[in-house]
Structures are given as C-alpha cells and as structure tokens.
Amino acid sequence: MNLARRKFCRIFSLGAAGLLLKTPFPFSSRPRVPGDQRFKDNKLKIRVIGLGAVGTKSIDHMIGMGLRDVDFTVINADQGSLNESLCPSKVLLGGSLAKGNGCGMNPEMGYACAQRSRETIARILRGSDVVILVAGLGGGTGTGGAPVVAGIAKDVDAVSIGVVTMPFYYEGRWRLRNAQEGLKKLEEASDLVIPIPNESIFNFFSTQAFLTDVFAKSIEVVSLAASKVADLYFDTGSDCLDFLNKEHLFSGLGPTYLGIGGDGESSILRAAQKAIRFPLLSNVPFDRARKVIYTLRVCGQHRLIDVRAASRIIEESFSGRTDFISNVIIDKKDRTEVVLFVSGFA
C-alpha cells in the first residue's frame, strides 16, 4: 500500500476503510515534540490580526462578541482608525512613509508600509502557533500589506490563515482587479485563505436592504468566519484532528469557502441543511470541490443515527470525487452547529 495513504489511514484512524480512498492528502513531516505542553493542554497561541479598515472593524466586532482564548492586534496605516479601535494592541503601519494618513487606495503603498514595519510585526507574531489575518482586499493597506503579514507569520513558524473580503460589484473593476491580484499573492504566502465575496452578503437580505445593514453584515460574517477557524484549532472532538494534522489539511488546495448552520431547536439535520445553503456558498461549485472538512457540534443527547444522517446530507451534496474529513464535538453548552470548509477546486 502507498506509504502516504498508510500514513493517512493511521493518522485519521480510518482503519481498513481508508484503503478505499483514492487520493492521499499531504502531511507535514515535522515530528511532534515529545512533552510539548501545548499538545497536552491544547493551549495553542492563536493571534488574530486585523489589517486595514475592514480588519480593524472586524477585530472590534470580535472583541464585542466576547471571543476568548485568542490575542488580538490591529495594524493600520490610518492613525485615526487606530485611535478609535477597542483593541489595546495596535501597530501604526509604515511610520513616516504613510504619516498616519492611510495608503490612499494604493496597494503598492500598502506593501511598502508593511515592509517598513516588518520587524515590529514579526516581534508581535513571534511565539504564535496560528495567525489569522483579517483584511479587506481591493484598497491599499489590506491588498498590499496582507501578503507581507502572512509571509511574516510563516517566517516565525506559525500557521498562516487569511480571512478576506472581496469587493462589491458596484465598487468597480479597478478595485476588483486589485483584489484579485492581492488574493493571488496572499494565497502564495498563506497556508489557507478564506475569501468572503461581499456580493454574497446580499443573499442574507431581501432586495430592500439598506446599504449600512449590508456593510455591518459583512463585518459580522468576516468576524464569524475568523472565529470558526479558531474553533477548528481549539475544539477537541474525534482524535483525527490534532494540531499537526490541521496544520496541513488545506495545503496546496487554493481558496476555501465557509458554510455555517445552527439551529435553535437542536436539530443537527436542520443545521446541516442550513450549512449547505449558507449564503456564502451560493455560487460555489460543489461538484468541483476535492476536499471538505466539516464539524458537527452536538449536545450529548443527540442520537448516533441523527449524526450519521447529518453527515449523509452533507456528503451527498458533493460529487463522488470529494474527500471528506469530519469532526464531532460534544458541546458542553448543548449548542448545535455544523461548519463546512469547502476547498480543492479542480
């Protein structure tokens, strides 16, 4: 049997059933450090970076959400935006280069400012196990600076994850073109990138929605996405998803899209259906997805038959060529939720 497939079956506890898989996944060859306390206590150090205007607003929203067990830092070339932020850890990007006035919608200026502040950013990121970078693409600071910050995260040996918005259609082709170029560079510098198309935010509303409500929803969704990425690392469910495995789950598979479904009546089946129909997945080609990782968060009273049925709802929504990794969490607060990470588009 192929050595990589054997390793896959062993690590993910698939036993003989794993032999049926056609595609082995890439894994890190880095050995686990014996006695490393972070694996014993699951006390990984996760830092969430808010870059630029969207990133700064998202960090403030996450602080308001009460997101715990992570460290926050906002990085911005706009001194006024930094002054208004609730986050105590702040970095003024670029120093005398931008003079605290922002990057003027210029990605090249954003790149130069990030490079100018490289040592400061590295000092903040050093010691982190996972860095989640939140930014908006299309303007100056986020578009130009995000690939630099993501690269610094990898330089300090952290898993580098980007959660970024893409422009609304009305913002024009120039901004969209900047965003697409920035996204490509960010993917090259990161382990995982989750793009949030702002056009998909309209799917949360009726046609009569006010623009201010749509803007607020965009920040809410970006913040929610970042928190679900953090959950992926903090949650301990089936033993198949420890830190060293999660580190390379999406390696080389390109952009990853997020689906979330919760249900107030604690129905895991309805939660699975809502996750599949999540507005951010409305234009995602499920038939081309090569890999899906999903988490089923259930209370202790859920029946196994319901968990199996929820898995079937998810897996039957994709093609027979898609590989799945699932993780079941018994939630201490009896929450019911399904989270999908869809990636690997051929």
C-alpha positions in Angstrom: 0.0 0.0 0.0 1.1 3.5 -0.8 3.1 4.9 2.2 1.4 8.2 2.1 -2.1 6.5 2.1 -0.9 4.3 5.0 0.1 7.3 7.0 -3.3 9.0 6.2 -5.2 6.0 7.4 -3.2 5.8 10.6 -3.4 9.4 11.5 -7.1 9.8 10.8 -8.0 6.4 12.5 -9.7 5.1 9.4 -8.5 1.5 9.6 -9.3 -0.8 6.7 -11.9 1.6 5.3 -9.1 4.1 4.5 -7.9 1.7 1.8 -10.8 2.7 -0.3 -9.6 6.3 -0.6 -8.1 7.1 -3.9 -6.2 10.3 -3.0 -3.8 10.6 -0.1 -3.6 14.1 1.5 -0.3 15.9 2.0 1.1 15.9 5.6 3.8 17.6 7.4 6.9 15.6 8.0 7.7 17.6 11.1 7.8 15.3 14.1 5.7 16.1 17.3 8.0 17.4 20.0 7.9 15.0 23.0 6.4 16.5 26.1 5.3 19.7 24.2 2.8 21.1 26.8 0.6 22.9 24.2 -0.5 19.5 22.8 -1.2 18.1 26.3 -3.3 21.1 27.4 -4.5 22.3 23.9 -3.2 25.7 24.8 -2.2 26.8 21.4 -1.4 30.5 21.0 -3.7 32.0 18.3 -3.3 35.6 17.3 -5.9 37.4 15.2 -4.6 40.3 13.2 -6.9 43.0 11.8 -5.2 44.7 8.9 -6.6 48.0 7.4 -10.1 49.4 7.8 -12.0 46.1 7.4 -9.6 44.3 9.7 -9.8 46.9 12.4 -13.6 47.0 12.4 -13.6 43.2 12.5 -11.3 43.0 15.5 -13.6 45.4 17.3 -16.6 43.3 16.4 -14.9 40.1 17.7 -14.0 41.8 20.9 -17.6 42.8 21.3 -18.6 39.1 20.6 -16.5 38.1 23.6 -14.2 35.8 21.6 -11.9 34.3 24.1 -8.5 32.5 24.2 -7.0 34.4 21.3 -4.8 37.5 21.2 -5.8 40.5 19.1 -3.7 43.1 17.2 -4.9 45.8 14.8 -2.4 47.0 12.2 -3.3 50.1 10.1 -1.7 53.0 8.3 -4.5 55.3 9.4 -3.8 56.7 12.8 -7.4 57.9 13.2 -8.8 54.4 12.7 -6.3 53.0 15.3 -7.3 55.7 17.8 -10.9 54.6 17.6 -10.3 50.9 17.9 -11.2 49.0 21.0 -8.1 46.7 20.7 -5.3 47.6 23.1 -2.6 46.1 20.8 -2.0 48.5 17.9 0.6 49.0 15.2 0.8 52.1 13.0 1.9 50.8 9.7 4.7 52.4 7.7 5.7 55.1 10.2 6.9 58.2 8.3 6.1 56.6 5.0 2.3 57.0 5.3 2.5 59.6 8.1 -0.6 58.1 9.7 -2.8 59.1 6.8 -3.5 55.7 5.3 -2.4 54.2 2.0 -4.7 56.1 -0.3 -6.2 53.0 -2.1 -2.7 52.2 -3.3 -1.6 48.5 -2.9 2.0 49.4 -3.6 1.9 51.8 -0.7 0.4 49.2 1.5 3.1 46.8 0.5 5.9 49.3 1.2 4.4 50.3 4.6 4.1 46.6 5.6 7.7 46.1 4.7 8.8 49.2 6.6 7.1 47.8 9.7 8.3 44.2 9.2 10.4 43.9 12.3 7.6 45.3 14.5 5.1 42.8 13.0 7.5 39.9 13.4 8.0 40.7 17.1 4.3 40.6 17.7 3.7 37.4 15.8 6.7 35.6 17.2 5.6 32.7 19.5 2.2 32.3 17.9 1.1 28.8 16.7 -1.6 30.1 14.4 -2.0 33.6 12.9 -5.5 34.5 11.5 -5.2 37.6 9.3 -8.5 39.5 8.7 -8.5 42.2 5.9 -10.4 43.7 3.1 -9.0 43.4 -0.4 -9.3 46.0 -3.2 -7.8 49.0 -1.4 -4.3 49.9 -0.3 -3.4 48.6 3.2 -5.2 45.2 3.1 -4.4 44.4 -0.6 -0.7 45.3 -0.4 0.0 44.5 3.2 -1.8 41.2 3.7 0.7 39.0 1.7 3.6 40.6 3.7 2.0 39.9 7.1 1.1 36.4 6.0 4.6 35.7 4.9 6.0 37.0 8.2 3.7 34.6 10.1 5.2 31.7 8.2 8.7 33.1 8.8 8.1 32.8 12.6 6.8 29.2 12.1 3.1 29.9 12.6 0.2 28.5 10.5 -0.8 31.5 8.4 -4.5 31.8 7.6 -6.2 34.7 5.8 -9.9 35.7 6.0 -10.5 38.4 3.5 -13.4 40.2 1.9 -13.7 40.8 -1.9 -15.3 44.0 -3.2 -18.9 44.6 -4.0 -19.8 44.8 -7.7 -20.6 48.5 -7.5 -17.1 49.3 -6.4 -15.9 48.9 -9.9 -13.5 46.8 -12.0 -10.3 48.6 -10.8 -10.9 47.7 -7.2 -12.0 44.2 -8.1 -8.8 43.7 -10.2 -6.7 44.9 -7.3 -8.5 42.5 -5.0 -7.9 39.5 -7.4 -4.2 40.3 -7.7 -3.9 40.7 -3.9 -5.8 37.4 -3.3 -3.4 35.5 -5.6 -0.4 36.9 -3.7 -2.0 36.2 -0.4 -2.7 32.5 -1.4 1.0 32.1 -2.3 2.1 33.5 1.1 -0.5 31.6 3.3 -1.4 28.1 4.4 -5.1 28.8 4.0 -7.2 31.7 2.6 -11.0 32.1 3.1 -12.4 34.7 0.7 -15.7 36.4 1.6 -17.3 37.8 -1.6 -19.2 40.9 -0.4 -21.7 40.3 -3.3 -22.8 37.1 -1.4 -23.6 39.2 1.6 -26.7 40.5 -0.3 -28.0 36.9 0.0 -28.6 37.4 3.7 -31.2 40.2 2.9 -34.2 41.0 0.9 -33.9 43.4 -2.1 -34.9 46.3 0.1 -31.9 46.1 2.5 -30.2 49.3 3.5 -26.5 49.6 2.5 -25.5 50.3 6.1 -27.0 47.0 7.1 -25.1 45.2 4.4 -21.8 46.7 5.5 -22.5 45.8 9.1 -23.3 42.2 8.0 -20.1 41.9 6.0 -18.1 42.8 9.2 -20.2 40.3 11.2 -19.6 37.5 8.7 -15.9 38.1 8.4 -15.7 38.1 12.2 -17.7 34.9 12.4 -15.5 33.2 9.8 -12.4 34.0 11.8 -13.9 32.7 15.0 -14.8 29.4 13.3 -11.3 29.0 12.1 -10.1 29.5 15.6 -12.6 26.9 16.8 -11.2 24.4 14.3 -7.9 24.5 16.2 -9.3 24.8 19.8 -12.0 22.2 19.6 -11.2 18.6 20.6 -13.5 16.0 19.2 -12.6 12.8 17.4 -8.9 12.4 17.8 -8.3 12.6 14.0 -7.8 16.4 14.1 -4.9 17.3 16.3 -2.7 20.4 15.7 -0.1 18.9 13.4 -2.8 17.4 11.2 -4.8 20.6 11.0 -1.6 22.4 10.0 -1.7 20.9 6.5 -5.3 20.0 5.9 -5.7 22.5 3.1 -2.1 22.6 1.9 -2.0 23.4 -1.8 -5.7 23.3 -2.4 -6.3 27.0 -3.1 -9.2 29.2 -1.7 -11.5 27.6 0.9 -15.2 28.6 1.3 -17.2 28.5 4.6 -20.7 27.3 5.4 -22.3 27.6 8.8 -25.6 26.2 10.1 -27.1 26.4 13.6 -30.5 25.5 14.9 -32.2 26.8 18.0 -34.2 23.6 18.3 -31.0 21.5 18.5 -31.7 19.6 15.2 -28.4 18.6 13.7 -30.2 17.7 10.5 -31.6 21.2 10.0 -28.2 22.6 11.0 -26.5 20.5 8.2 -29.1 21.7 5.7 -28.5 25.4 6.7 -24.8 25.0 6.4 -25.1 23.6 2.8 -27.4 26.6 1.9 -25.3 29.2 3.7 -25.3 32.4 1.6 -21.5 32.4 1.1 -21.7 29.1 -0.7 -24.5 30.1 -3.1 -22.0 30.4 -6.1 -19.5 27.7 -5.0 -19.4 24.8 -7.5 -19.8 21.8 -5.1 -19.3 19.3 -8.0 -15.7 20.6 -8.3 -14.7 20.5 -4.7 -11.9 18.0 -3.9 -11.9 18.3 -0.1 -14.5 19.1 2.5 -13.8 19.3 6.3 -16.8 19.6 8.4 -17.5 19.8 12.2 -20.7 18.6 13.8 -21.3 20.3 17.1 -23.9 18.4 19.1 -25.2 18.0 22.6 -24.7 14.8 24.5 -28.3 13.7 23.9 -28.0 13.5 20.1 -28.7 10.1 18.7 -26.0 8.5 16.6 -28.5 7.9 13.8 -29.1 11.7 13.6 -25.3 12.4 13.4 -25.0 9.8 10.6 -28.0 11.4 8.7 -26.4 14.9 9.0 -23.2 13.5 7.6 -25.1 12.0 4.7 -26.9 15.3 3.9 -23.5 17.0 3.6 -21.7 14.3 1.7 -24.5 13.7 -0.8 -24.4 17.4 -1.7 -21.0 16.9 -3.3 -19.6 14.7 -6.1 -18.2 11.2 -5.6 -14.7 12.6 -6.2 -14.8 14.7 -3.0 -12.9 13.5 0.1 -14.3 14.3 3.5 -12.9 14.7 6.9 -15.4 15.0 9.8 -15.0 16.0 13.4 -17.8 15.6 16.0 -17.8 17.9 19.0 -19.9 17.2 22.2 -20.7 20.7 23.2 -20.7 21.4 26.9 -23.3 24.2 26.4 -25.6 22.0 24.3 -25.2 24.1 21.2 -25.9 22.5 17.8 -24.0 23.7 14.8 -22.4 22.5 11.5 -19.4 24.2 10.0 -18.1 23.4 6.5 -14.8 24.2 4.9 -15.0 23.6 1.2 -11.8 23.6 -0.9 -9.7 22.0 -3.5 -11.4 23.1 -6.7 -10.2 21.3 -9.8 
